[in-house]
């Protein structure tokens, strides 16, 4: 089997041994696949359907020297999950497992690996038209989409969009070299834009349970946090709690850190939490749970992939928890470094659920780790068993203090926008006519209103992390407002600065031509030329300066000065 399941640094330029080229009954290339065992190939259902009556798996990495023949093996469908489009246009399924008529060598296959998907740098080996031997495509896994938990792939360059012949290709995580899913290339919008998606390992295992044999890495949800048979029956549901959890897992609740308390005697609340965590996991979200979505209370079913990892911290050490998180992040090297240090140094974020924070072996050491994750940008859903001292410290360290610091930074930024930046804009608008510049009145009024709200409203411990709905100012919304207004202000000031620079160029041009005219005419007066000069000079000195009118006036003057035989006119 390919070492570690990945391509490895030493073989990064080679064709992977597990890459499969699939041809249909007519001999045309219809897609790609991944060799998971000597006699099993994973691919897309629509590739198999396009291949029709005869499927041939070809192994381009095993081609003989020179123009040697590529090994080709007939394949048959062992399991197929058809591509289904629901009433909302959302896709699901589209997976197939093939059995080869003859097995391949034992060292050729790879394995799937479970890894958190967001913002990972990946590459795929596919067979687009004109590249029968295969070619690498680079992309970024930008995040989940749709009810099936697909992961959208953003190409590294416009020329690296996965096209026909790439469906079913293995998606390789560049940092680890592991295969973490396969390409589903199938969506084109009304403007002709083509979108590619990955079905990650967890989704593949959910649809094709047999693939579990060739999948490595721990599952994303600890056993103690999974729904039981009792939870999926007609047991009572804490609907408001489920709705708040769902809103956070969907991202509708934009709070980075959410803290909840589920006491030991709150059986319904505990079951509601486990149900929501289970439904948000790609691998545990069974077809039954998806089908029940329309029968559940509104807004109580999260999207698949709503979290990257759900841990039970009860009686665990901080080192154990950090190791679990680092493994899910794909931070395995250097193995001798503590996991906490690897997490601190990495630019990797996750959506993390931690249950029983106050019942960990060392709760305060765990809070230190969670603070590192928060500072790095990870989203945290933290569940405590009691509202005691540890809970209060978490609220202070992870919610209140960061919110106050964030709020202070935002206030300073809004003051910069409404003060120096706004003055810079007004000064430049008074200097030159702002052609093509949209009025800023509404934006500046909104910035002033946000600043007033942040400076005059009191905050409390529930503002950003409590279990109830968000209270207080919408810091995220105000930050987006500040980003938008600051970007527009900076761009407009730069544009007006260019107009001011153009005014200085015109002033210099006018002066130089005036000197040339005085030398050519030996100081003799010419009412026409002098009038043109005065007109241009007045326009360039006026405030605000009309650059367009000034350019025309300077042009008229310089053309007049450049006319031939000026000396003869003056002498006559």
Secondary structure, 3 states (H helix, E strand, C coil): CCHHHCCCCCCCCCCCCCEEEEECCCCCEEEEEEEEECCEEEECHHHHHHHCCCEEEEEHHHCCCCCCCCEEEEEEEEEEEEEEECCCCCEEEEEEEEEECCCCCCCCCCCEECCCCCCEEEEEEECCCCCCCCEEEEEEEEEEECCCCEEEEEECCHHHCCCCCCCCCEEEECCCCEEEEEEEEEEECCCCCEEEEEEEHHHHHHHCHHHHHHEECCCCECHHHCCCCCCCCCCCCCHHHHHHHHHHHHCCCCCCEEEEECCCCCHHHHHHHHHHHHHCCCCCCCHHHHHHHHHCCCCCCCCCCCCCEEEECCCCCHHHHHHHHHHHHCCCCCCCCCHHHHHHHCCCCCEEEEECHHHCCCHHHHHHHHHHHHHCCCEEEEEECCCCHHHHHHHHHHHHHHHHHHHHHHHHHHHHHHHHHHHHHHHHHHHECCCCCCCCHHHHHHHHHHHHHHHHCCCCCCCCCCCCCCCCCCHHHHHHHHHHHHHHHHHHHHHHHHHHHHHHHHHHHHHHHHHHHHHHHCCCCCHHHHHHHHHHHHHHHCCCECHHHHHHHHHHHHHHHHCCCHHHHHHC
